């Protein structure tokens, strides 16, 4: 089979990186940087299974599976009881900062790309709004950064991809409907009802009920540790599939399944989360490899000055001004506001939402907009990866 060489290569790459992962965590070298770079280097060789590039069938399957697991895992790791106690900063970022980032991104895109359809520009801004704390892992794992700041960045990145998903799906649906000749208002009303009511309801119920069952079976001694861990993927895929069967949105269902996971026993929940994180991490690294192999070569010809300036603005002013506005009045030092504003990397969520858009819309006519997203993510992978350790140390010392 043509898939074997790339799977062997990826497995060896994960294994070799893993052997030195603890040592590399203390440096400015991150896993996404390594996998994207190696992906770019492999473009000098022909890989049959990805001969079709972004449109290769395996890319669609991997992207959707990864998105399901990432959404479930991100939501399940949020401790709702802790969030209620320390909700001020994360909620400000999610309810004020995130919408402002979307609006700022859209308005500046209108200035930079006047010839592009407004729905395309809206999709661009929406896809680049979620953050990815994993690109600056040292920020959320190192003890030198105050816990309140670490928790804020971590919670924001865990929840904002789920919040950004509904408007992204609406945008894709409108664009797809326009391409097919449009639909009436009754169609959109029914679409909204099924996607954004059935998805959360089915996902939330699935996560809550399945979590309770896993919890009860574990307490009774009926379920061993291995199957407690395996239930992460099972619950995520079950929620996705049940929602899709009734024409709800499976991705939203997977997110709500993780958010409302009914497992309350700490040990059981930790097993589910750890295994879910390991599963999604392996797929995420493979996706980053594909970014270098497929998405960079596709978008590179479109990287002109306009795209570079917009990508830099996306990582700076478009992110940092909304953060500053949302945190106004919290009495946080400006150094803390600037630190939170800078560490809003664009990573796996943006890549997966881009791949989702490509599978629904294709790439013809959207090349420049999609290339902006790839360039922004590429810059983020390296800029945030390189600065995570040194800036965390500098920021931590400035507070003592």
C-alpha positions as CSV (number, residue, x, y, z in Angstrom):
1,X,0.0,0.0,0.0
2,X,1.2,3.5,-0.8
3,X,0.4,4.7,2.7
4,X,3.0,2.5,4.4
5,X,6.1,4.6,3.7
6,X,4.6,7.8,5.1
7,X,3.2,6.1,8.1
8,X,6.6,4.4,8.9
9,X,8.3,7.8,8.4
10,X,5.9,9.5,10.8
11,X,6.1,6.8,13.4
12,X,9.9,6.9,13.4
13,X,9.8,10.7,13.6
14,X,7.5,10.7,16.6
15,X,9.6,8.0,18.3
16,X,12.9,9.8,17.7
17,X,11.6,13.2,18.8
18,X,10.0,11.6,21.8
19,X,13.4,10.2,22.9
20,X,14.6,13.7,23.4
21,X,11.3,15.5,24.1
22,X,12.1,16.3,27.7
23,X,15.5,17.7,26.9
24,X,14.1,19.7,24.0
25,X,11.3,21.1,26.2
26,X,14.0,23.2,27.9
27,X,15.1,24.8,24.6
28,X,13.5,26.9,22.0
29,X,12.9,23.9,19.7
30,X,9.3,22.7,19.7
31,X,7.7,19.6,18.2
32,X,5.6,21.7,15.7
33,X,8.8,23.4,14.5
34,X,10.5,20.1,13.9
35,X,7.6,18.4,12.2
36,X,6.8,21.4,9.9
37,X,10.5,21.8,9.0
38,X,10.9,18.1,8.1
39,X,7.6,18.2,6.2
40,X,9.1,21.0,4.1
41,X,12.3,19.1,3.5
42,X,10.3,16.1,2.3
43,X,8.8,18.1,-0.5
44,X,11.9,17.3,-2.5
45,X,10.6,13.7,-2.6
46,X,7.5,12.3,-4.2
47,X,4.9,10.8,-1.8
48,X,2.3,8.9,-3.8
49,X,-0.4,9.0,-1.2
50,X,-0.3,12.8,-1.2
51,X,0.2,13.2,-5.0
52,X,-3.1,15.2,-5.1
53,X,-1.8,17.6,-2.5
54,X,-4.5,19.2,-0.3
55,X,-7.2,17.3,-2.1
56,X,-5.8,13.9,-1.2
57,X,-8.5,11.7,0.4
58,X,-6.3,10.8,3.4
59,X,-5.8,14.5,4.3
60,X,-9.6,14.9,4.7
61,X,-9.9,11.8,6.8
62,X,-7.0,12.7,9.1
63,X,-8.1,16.3,9.4
64,X,-11.7,15.4,10.5
65,X,-10.5,12.7,12.9
66,X,-7.9,15.1,14.4
67,X,-10.5,17.9,14.8
68,X,-13.0,15.6,16.5
69,X,-10.3,14.5,19.1
70,X,-8.8,17.9,19.6
71,X,-12.2,19.6,20.2
72,X,-13.2,16.8,22.7
73,X,-9.9,16.8,24.4
74,X,-9.6,20.6,24.7
75,X,-13.1,20.9,26.2
76,X,-12.6,17.9,28.6
77,X,-9.5,19.4,30.1
78,X,-11.3,22.5,31.2
79,X,-12.1,22.2,34.9
80,X,-15.4,24.0,35.2
81,X,-15.3,24.3,39.0
82,X,-11.9,26.0,38.8
83,X,-13.1,28.1,35.9
84,X,-16.0,29.4,38.1
85,X,-13.6,30.5,40.8
86,X,-11.1,32.1,38.3
87,X,-13.5,33.1,35.6
88,X,-12.8,36.9,35.3
89,X,-9.8,36.9,33.0
90,X,-10.7,33.9,30.8
91,X,-14.3,35.1,30.3
92,X,-13.1,38.6,29.4
93,X,-10.8,37.2,26.8
94,X,-13.5,34.8,25.4
95,X,-16.5,37.1,25.4
96,X,-14.8,40.4,24.6
97,X,-11.3,39.7,23.3
98,X,-12.2,36.9,20.9
99,X,-15.2,38.7,19.1
100,X,-13.0,41.9,18.9
101,X,-10.2,39.8,17.3
102,X,-12.6,38.5,14.7
103,X,-13.9,42.0,13.9
104,X,-10.5,43.5,13.8
105,X,-9.2,40.7,11.6
106,X,-12.1,41.2,9.2
107,X,-11.9,45.0,9.0
108,X,-8.1,44.9,8.4
109,X,-8.5,42.2,5.8
110,X,-11.0,44.4,4.0
111,X,-8.3,47.1,3.8
112,X,-5.6,44.7,2.6
113,X,-7.6,42.5,0.2
114,X,-10.3,44.8,-1.4
115,X,-10.9,42.5,-4.3
116,X,-11.8,39.4,-2.2
117,X,-15.4,38.5,-1.4
118,X,-16.5,39.7,2.1
119,X,-17.6,36.2,3.1
120,X,-14.1,34.9,2.3
121,X,-12.5,37.6,4.4
122,X,-14.9,36.8,7.2
123,X,-13.9,33.2,7.0
124,X,-10.2,34.2,7.0
125,X,-10.7,36.3,10.2
126,X,-12.7,33.6,11.9
127,X,-10.2,30.8,11.2
128,X,-7.3,32.9,12.5
129,X,-9.1,33.9,15.8
130,X,-8.6,30.7,17.9
131,X,-5.3,30.4,19.8
132,X,-3.1,27.3,20.4
133,X,-1.3,27.2,23.7
134,X,0.6,24.1,22.6
135,X,2.8,26.2,20.3
136,X,4.2,27.9,23.4
137,X,4.0,25.0,25.8
138,X,6.6,26.4,28.2
139,X,4.2,29.3,28.9
140,X,1.5,27.0,30.3
141,X,3.6,24.3,31.9
142,X,6.6,26.2,33.4
143,X,6.1,27.3,37.0
144,X,8.0,30.5,36.5
145,X,4.9,32.1,35.0
146,X,2.2,32.9,37.7
147,X,-0.6,30.3,37.8
148,X,-3.3,32.9,37.2
149,X,-1.7,33.9,33.9
150,X,-1.0,30.3,32.9
151,X,-4.5,29.3,33.7
152,X,-5.9,32.2,31.7
153,X,-3.9,31.4,28.6
154,X,-4.7,27.7,28.9
155,X,-8.5,28.1,29.4
156,X,-8.7,30.6,26.6
157,X,-7.0,28.3,24.1
158,X,-9.1,25.4,25.3
159,X,-12.4,27.1,24.8
160,X,-12.0,29.6,22.0
161,X,-11.7,27.0,19.2
162,X,-15.1,25.7,20.2
163,X,-16.6,29.2,20.3
164,X,-15.2,30.1,16.9
165,X,-16.5,26.9,15.3
166,X,-20.2,27.8,14.9
167,X,-19.6,31.1,13.0
168,X,-16.9,29.3,10.9
169,X,-19.5,26.6,9.9
170,X,-22.1,29.2,9.1
171,X,-19.6,31.1,6.9
172,X,-18.6,27.9,5.1
173,X,-22.3,26.9,4.6
174,X,-23.3,30.3,3.2
175,X,-20.3,30.3,0.8
176,X,-21.1,26.7,-0.3
177,X,-24.8,27.6,-0.7
178,X,-23.9,30.7,-2.8
179,X,-21.7,28.5,-5.0
180,X,-24.6,26.1,-5.6
181,X,-27.1,28.9,-6.5
182,X,-28.3,29.9,-3.0
183,X,-31.1,28.7,-0.8
184,X,-34.2,30.2,0.8
185,X,-34.6,31.6,4.3
186,X,-36.5,28.4,5.4
187,X,-33.5,26.3,4.4
188,X,-31.1,28.4,6.6
189,X,-33.5,28.4,9.5
190,X,-33.7,24.6,9.4
191,X,-29.9,24.3,8.9
192,X,-29.2,26.5,11.9
193,X,-31.7,24.5,14.0
194,X,-30.2,21.2,13.2
195,X,-26.5,22.3,13.3
196,X,-26.5,24.4,16.4
197,X,-29.2,22.8,18.6
198,X,-28.9,19.1,17.8
199,X,-25.1,19.2,17.9
200,X,-24.8,20.7,21.4
201,X,-27.7,18.7,22.8
202,X,-26.6,15.3,21.5
203,X,-23.0,16.0,22.2
204,X,-23.7,17.2,25.8
205,X,-26.0,14.3,26.6
206,X,-23.6,11.8,25.1
207,X,-20.6,13.1,27.1
208,X,-22.6,13.4,30.3
209,X,-24.3,9.9,30.1
210,X,-21.2,8.1,28.9
211,X,-19.0,9.8,31.5
212,X,-21.4,8.8,34.2
213,X,-21.4,5.2,32.9
214,X,-17.6,5.1,32.8
215,X,-17.4,6.6,36.3
216,X,-19.9,4.1,37.8
217,X,-18.3,1.1,36.1
218,X,-14.9,2.2,37.3
219,X,-16.1,2.6,40.9
220,X,-17.7,-0.8,40.9
221,X,-14.5,-2.4,39.6
222,X,-16.1,-3.5,36.4
223,X,-13.9,-1.4,34.1
224,X,-10.1,-1.7,33.9
225,X,-7.7,1.3,33.4
226,X,-7.1,0.5,29.8
227,X,-10.7,0.8,28.8
228,X,-11.2,3.9,30.9
229,X,-8.5,5.5,28.8
230,X,-9.9,4.2,25.5
231,X,-13.3,5.7,26.3
232,X,-11.9,9.1,25.3
233,X,-11.9,8.3,21.6
234,X,-15.1,6.2,21.9
235,X,-17.1,9.1,23.5
236,X,-15.8,11.7,21.0
237,X,-16.6,9.6,18.0
238,X,-19.9,8.5,19.3
239,X,-21.0,12.1,19.9
240,X,-19.8,13.1,16.4
241,X,-21.6,10.2,14.7
242,X,-24.9,10.5,16.5
243,X,-25.1,14.2,15.8
244,X,-24.3,13.6,12.1
245,X,-27.0,10.9,11.8
246,X,-29.7,13.5,12.6
247,X,-28.0,16.2,10.5
248,X,-26.6,18.0,13.6
249,X,-23.0,19.2,13.6
250,X,-20.7,16.4,14.7
251,X,-17.7,18.7,15.5
252,X,-19.9,20.8,17.8
253,X,-21.2,17.6,19.4
254,X,-17.7,16.3,20.1
255,X,-16.8,19.6,21.7
256,X,-19.8,19.6,24.0
257,X,-19.3,15.9,24.8
258,X,-15.9,16.9,26.2
259,X,-17.2,20.0,27.9
260,X,-20.0,18.2,29.7
261,X,-18.2,14.9,30.3
262,X,-19.9,13.3,33.2
263,X,-16.9,11.7,34.8
264,X,-16.3,13.2,38.3
265,X,-13.7,10.7,39.7
266,X,-10.3,12.4,39.5
267,X,-8.3,9.3,38.6
268,X,-10.7,8.2,35.9
269,X,-11.0,11.6,34.4
270,X,-7.2,12.0,34.3
271,X,-6.9,8.7,32.4
272,X,-9.5,9.8,29.9
273,X,-7.8,13.1,29.4
274,X,-4.2,11.8,29.3
275,X,-5.1,9.1,26.7
276,X,-7.2,11.6,24.7
277,X,-4.3,14.0,24.7
278,X,-1.8,11.3,23.6
279,X,-4.2,10.3,20.8
280,X,-4.8,13.8,19.5
281,X,-1.1,14.8,19.9
282,X,0.0,12.0,17.6
283,X,-2.5,13.1,15.0
284,X,-1.7,16.8,15.5
285,X,2.0,16.1,14.8
286,X,1.1,14.3,11.7
287,X,-1.0,17.3,10.6
288,X,1.9,19.6,11.2
289,X,4.1,17.3,9.0
290,X,1.4,17.7,6.3
291,X,1.5,21.5,6.7
292,X,5.1,21.4,5.7
293,X,4.7,18.7,3.0
294,X,1.5,20.0,1.3
295,X,0.2,23.4,2.6
296,X,3.4,25.4,2.5
297,X,4.2,24.4,-1.2
298,X,0.6,25.2,-2.2
299,X,0.6,28.6,-0.6
300,X,4.2,29.8,-1.1
301,X,3.6,31.3,-4.5
302,X,1.0,33.7,-3.0
303,X,3.2,35.0,-0.2
304,X,3.6,38.6,-1.3
305,X,4.1,41.7,0.8
306,X,0.4,42.2,1.5
307,X,0.2,38.6,2.9
308,X,3.3,39.0,5.1
309,X,2.1,42.3,6.6
310,X,-1.4,41.0,7.3
311,X,0.1,37.8,8.9
312,X,2.3,39.9,11.2
313,X,-0.6,42.1,12.1
314,X,-2.7,39.1,12.9
315,X,-0.1,37.9,15.5
316,X,0.4,41.4,16.9
317,X,-2.1,44.3,16.7
318,X,-5.1,42.2,15.7
319,X,-4.6,40.0,18.7
320,X,-3.0,42.4,21.2
321,X,-5.3,45.3,21.0
322,X,-8.5,43.2,21.7
323,X,-6.7,41.6,24.6
324,X,-5.8,45.0,26.0
325,X,-9.4,46.2,25.6
326,X,-10.8,43.0,27.2
327,X,-8.5,43.2,30.2
328,X,-9.0,46.9,30.8
329,X,-10.0,47.6,34.4
330,X,-8.7,44.3,35.8
331,X,-5.6,46.0,37.4
332,X,-3.3,43.6,35.7
333,X,0.2,45.0,35.1
334,X,0.8,46.0,31.5
335,X,3.6,43.5,31.3
336,X,1.0,40.7,32.1
337,X,-1.4,42.1,29.5
338,X,1.3,42.2,26.9
339,X,2.5,38.7,27.8
340,X,-1.1,37.3,27.4
341,X,-1.5,39.3,24.2
342,X,1.7,38.0,22.6
343,X,1.1,34.4,23.5
344,X,-2.0,33.9,21.4
345,X,-0.4,31.5,18.8
346,X,-2.3,30.4,15.8
347,X,-1.8,26.7,15.4
348,X,-3.7,23.4,15.0
349,X,-7.2,24.8,15.3
350,X,-6.6,27.3,12.4
351,X,-5.0,24.5,10.3
352,X,-7.9,22.1,10.9
353,X,-10.5,24.7,10.2
354,X,-8.7,25.6,7.0
355,X,-8.7,21.9,6.0
356,X,-12.4,21.7,6.8
357,X,-13.1,24.7,4.6
358,X,-11.0,23.2,1.8
359,X,-13.0,19.9,1.9
360,X,-16.3,21.8,1.7
361,X,-15.3,24.6,-0.7
362,X,-12.2,23.5,-2.6
363,X,-9.3,25.9,-3.2
364,X,-10.1,27.5,-6.6
365,X,-10.8,31.2,-6.1
366,X,-9.7,31.1,-2.4
367,X,-5.9,30.7,-2.9
368,X,-4.8,34.0,-1.5
369,X,-7.1,33.9,1.5
370,X,-6.1,30.4,2.4
371,X,-2.4,31.2,1.9
372,X,-2.7,34.0,4.5
373,X,-3.8,31.4,7.0
374,X,-0.9,29.1,6.2
375,X,1.7,31.9,6.4
376,X,0.3,33.2,9.7
377,X,0.4,29.7,11.2
378,X,3.9,29.2,9.9
379,X,5.1,32.5,11.5
380,X,3.3,31.6,14.7
381,X,4.9,28.2,15.0
382,X,8.4,29.6,14.9
383,X,8.0,33.0,16.5
384,X,6.0,31.8,19.5
385,X,8.0,28.6,19.8
386,X,11.3,30.4,19.9
387,X,10.1,33.1,22.3
388,X,8.2,30.9,24.8
389,X,11.1,29.9,27.1
390,X,13.1,33.1,27.2
391,X,10.1,35.4,27.5
392,X,8.6,33.2,30.2
393,X,11.8,33.5,32.2
394,X,12.0,37.2,31.7
395,X,8.3,37.7,32.5
396,X,8.5,35.5,35.7
397,X,11.6,37.3,37.0
398,X,10.1,40.7,36.4
399,X,7.3,39.8,38.9
400,X,9.7,38.8,41.7
